Amino acid sequence: MSETSLRNAIESIARALVDCPDEVYVEEFDEQSTTVIELKVAREDLGKVIGKQGRTARAMRTLLRAAGMKSRRRFALEILE
């Protein structure tokens, strides 16, 4: 799975979860040996992306970690307000 398709996957997941899909922004950049994916959603949708006890956010991070193991690359997901 390429970095672009991972970015698109995170964006698709976030858009499906929120009430304001037009306010979902995903940005990707490299920091040393890690690709950081920043996810920004509307303030009122933040809880939906994080999920109860952080389960939804943890699931998205697990997806990135699994894809990273396959491609031998490290990914990090940052959810911004």
N, C-alpha and C positions, 0 to 999 in steps of 0.2 A: 504494500500500500504506500503510495507516495505521500509526501508531506501535504501537497495540495488536496489530495483526496481526504486526508485526515482532517484538514481544515474544513473542507466541505461537509464532512460527516458531523463534526461538532456543530457547525452552523445549522445543519438540517435538524439535528436533535433539539437544539435550543429553540429553533423556530416552531417545532412541533409542540413544545412544552408551554410556550408563553402566550399571553393574550395579545401582545403587540409585536407580531413577527417582523414588522418593518423597522423596529428599533433594535434589532439584533445585529451587532457588528462583531466580526471576528478578524483579528489581525495576527499575523504570524511573523516572528523574527528569530534570528539565531543569536544565542549568547553562548560563547565558548563551545562546549560540546553538546549543548541542549537547544532544542527548538522549542521556543515558548509560544503557546497559542493563548492569546488574550481574548476573552469573551466578555462583551459588554451588552447588557440588556436594560430595558426600562426599569426604573427603581421599583415599581410595583410588581414586576415579574422576577425579581431577584430570588425570592423564596422558592419559586417554582423551579428555577434552574438548580438551586442548591438542594432542594428536597428536604424531607424530614430527616433530621439528624445528619444531613449532608450526604445522604445515600445516592441521590442523582448525580451530584458532583463527583462523588467517589467512583461511581460507575463509569462516567465519562473519562476520568483519569485512568481507570483500569483498562479501558479500551485503548487509550493512548499508550499505556505501558506495554500492553500485549503487542500492539503494532510496532512499537519501538524495539522490542526484543527480536522480532522477525527481521527488521531492517537494520538492526544493530545501531540504533540511534535513540537518544533519550529525548522524551517529550515532556513538557510541563504545561498544565492548564491553569491559567489565572483568570478568576472571575472578578471583574471590576464592577464597581458601582457607578 
